[in-house]
């Protein structure tokens, strides 16, 4: 990604937007990533070194109509790349020595529903521009009509918050590359109809959907890509308060069918971490049971207790 410095920062998905002006037509006069390159690099804020900032002392007209996207973050959906390119192209060009113009550009980018936060734009000589981005990370999806839409978790202390993201697909989104590509779990209970139906960019309000999202977040934290691949396509259903045995905690994971068993595999999970009461088995032990069940093979497993129960 060229010369750049990585500073320690919160473990959030990030991006870096690099742009160039029309002067980029002279070969050898600009870095290899010109014209306009938008880099989405995962896991940390990407900031320039003091040397790079020192050389950004003069402005330039930056052409925003030409762009290319390079990404190392598996959660950045292809649709987002095109949306970001179109949004930049609408601005045409910007004078990099005009702070108010750069602030307006950053504000425009930050309004995109998949962008969580935007850092200050900085000139990269001779005529490039970088804009650090922090993106929402899809960890689940919902079925809205006939399309699947990704959902991200918003970190807010002990509160569970989620945002509906753009990126409609005909099936559950697949994240990652090659053999480690896994399906995002679908959240049951989402209602995309009615006068109060959410729109892309809105926060989710349904309590059972948020509980399912919390389980998806817990899955993301405790299962590696290999285990999530083994789960296949899954549905997280937290719409029932009680389990089949009458005890609290009716949330479960429904996996796609195996062989001639059309109902698929079932994982009785119990309460979501955000709803766990006294005596609830800690989530790390539940996922340990799930990993063991995936190793052994199962049709139905209850991971709510100290010892998993196979049925």
N, C-alpha and C positions, 0 to 999 in steps of 0.2 A: 504493500500500500504506500510505497515511497517512504521518505524519511519522516518519522513522526514519533513523538514521545508519548508513552502511556504512563499516566499517573495513577496511584491507588485511588479507588473510588468505590461507591456503593455498587453491589453486584446487580446492576440493572442493564437491560438491553440498551445499546446506544448506537448512534450513527454519526457520520461525519459527512457534510455536504461540501464538496469542492466545486467551484465554478470557474469559468474562464471567459475572457472577452474575445471580441473578434480579432484582436491582435494575435491570437493563438495560431494564425495561419502560417507563421514563419517557423519552419522546422528548426529544431535545436535551440529555440529561444525560450521554450517553456518546459515545465516538468512533463514526465511521461504520462501523467494522468489527465492532461489537458487535451481536448476541451471538456468542459463541465463533467466532473466525475462526482458521484454521490456514493460515499462509502458507508455502509451500515456495518459497523464492527461491534460484536457482542461483548457484554460483560463489564464494560467500564467506560467512563468518560474519556474522550480522546482530546487532549489539549496540546497546543503548540509549545515548543520550548521558548525560552527568553530570546534566543537567537532568531527564531522565526518571527517572533513578535517585533523585534527590533527592525527587521528588514521590511516591515509592513507600514512604513512611515508615510508613503505617498499613495494617493488614490488612483483608480483606473475605472473605466467603463467595463463592467462585467456583463458578458452576454449570457442570459439565462435561458435561451431558447435551445441550446444544445446540451444534451446530458447523456450520461451512461451510468448504470448502477452496478456496483460490485458489492457483494454481501458475504459476510462470514457468519451471519446470525441466522440460524435455521428458522426462527420464528417470523422473519420478515417476509411477508407474502408477496408474490409477484405483482398482484394488483396494486399494492402500495407503491411500488416503484413507479408504475405508470402514472398514478395519481400525483405523486410528488413531482415528477417531470412536467406534467401538464400545469400544475400550480406554479412552478418556477417559470415556465415558458410564458404564462399569462402576464408576468411582470415584465417580460421583454429584456430589459437591461437595468442595471442599477449602478449608480456612481458610488464606488466603494469608499470614498472619502466623505460621504454624507451620512453622519450617524443616524439621523432621523429616518432616512431611506432604508438603511440597514435594519433598524428597529422595526419598521413597518414590514419589511420582508420576513424577518424572523417571526413577527406576530402572525403573519399570514400562514406561514408553515406550521406554527404551533396550533392553529385552529383545525388542522387536519385531525380526524378522530383517532388515528393510530399513533399520533405523536403525543407523548406525555409531557415533554419539556424540550425547550430549545435554548442553547447557549448563545452568547453574542457572536455575531458574524465577524470574521477577521480576514483582512486582505492577505493573499499569498502572492508575492511578486512573481512575475511581472503583472499579471492581470487575473489572478484566481481569487476565489473566496471560499473559506470554509465555515461551515455552520454545524457545531456539535448538536446532535439530536439524542434524546432518550425516548425510545419507542415503547409502547405497550407490548407485552409479551403474551401471545395467545397460549392459554393452557387448557382450553375446553372449547366447545362449540354448541350451538343451539340450532334446532330445526325451525326455520321460519318459512311457512308455506312449503314450497318444494326445494328450498335452498338451505344450505348450512352456512351459518355465520360464526366467525371466531369470537371468543370472549376472553378478556384479560382480567386478572385480579389486580385491584388497586390496594397497595399496602397502606393501612390506616390503623396502626396499633392493633387492638383486639377486634376491631370492627371488620366485617367481611363486606367488601364492596367490589363490584364488577362492572365492566364497561363493554357494551356491544360494539364490535369492531367491523369495519368494512372487509370485504373479501368473500363474497358469495361463491359457493361451490356446490356441485351436484352431489357430493358425498362428504363425509367427515374429512377435515383437512389432515393432510399427512405432513408431519414435521420431521426434518432431518434428511440425511442423505444415505443412499445405498441400503445396506442391511440394517442400519440403525434408524431408518425412517419409521415412525410410529403414528398411529391415528390419534387425533385429539378426542378425548371422551366427550360424548354428548350429554347435556344436562336435561333431565326430564322436567316437565312442568312449565316450560316456557310458553307464554301466550303472546303471540305477535298480532292479535286482532283486538278490536274494540277501540273506543275513543282514547284510551290511555296507553295504547300500544307504544312500546319504545321505538326509537329511531336509532340508526347507526350513530354512535357517539354518545348515546344516553347511558346512564347507569341503570343496572338491573334493580328491580324492586321486589320481585317475588321472593318470599322467604325460603321456600323449598328449593328454588333455583340457586339462591345464594348458599344454602347449605350444601347442595351438590357441587357448587363451584369451590367451596372450602375443601371438600373431599378431593376434588381434582387438583387443587393446589397442594394438598398433602401428598397425593400421589406423585406429583411433579417433584416434590422435595425428597421423597423416600424411595422411589423406584428409578433405576437407571433406564437408559434407552432400551437396553436389551430386554428388560422385564416388561416395559411398556409395549414393545413389539409383540411379546408373547400374549399380552392381553388382547391384541387385535382390536377390532371395533367394539367399543363398549358404551353402555348407557349407565349414567349415575342417577339413580332414582331415590330422591329424599322426600318424596311426597307423602309417605306413610309415617305416622308418628310411632307406631308400634310394629314390632317384628311379628312373624308368624306364631311365635310361642307366647305372644302377649306381653313380652317385656318391652320397655322403651327402646327406641333406636331401630327404626324400620328401614333405614337407608341401605341400599344394596347396589351392587354392580351387576349388570346383566351383560354377558358376553355373547358374541355371535354363536350361532349353532355349530355343533361339532358332530360330524357324521350324520346319522339319521335322527339325532335328538334335536328336533326343530326348535325347542325352547331355548337352547343354548346353555352355557354354563352360568352359574349363579354364585356370587360372593356376598354373603350377608355381612355387612360392614358395621352396622350400629350407628350411633350418633356421629355426626360430623364433629370435627375438633371444636368448632365454635359453639356447639350445643352440648358438649360432653359434660355430664354431671358426675357426682361422686360415684366411685366404683367403676367408671367406664375404663376399659382397657386403653392404655396410652396408644396413640396412633402409630408410633414406631413399631410396637409389638404386632399390631394388626397387619401392617405391611410386611413384617417378617413372616407372618403366617401366609400372606398372599404369595410371597416369593417361594416359600416352601411348597405351596399348593401348585404353583406353576411348574416347579421342578418335578413333582410327583405325578401331576395330571389329576384332574378332578372333573366332576359334573356339577357338584354343589358343595360349598364349603362355608362354614360359619366361623368368622375370625373374631368374634366379639369376646371370646373367653381366653383364659391363660393357655389352654390347649385347643387348637382348632378342631372343629367337629366336621367330619366328612359325611356326606349323605348320598 
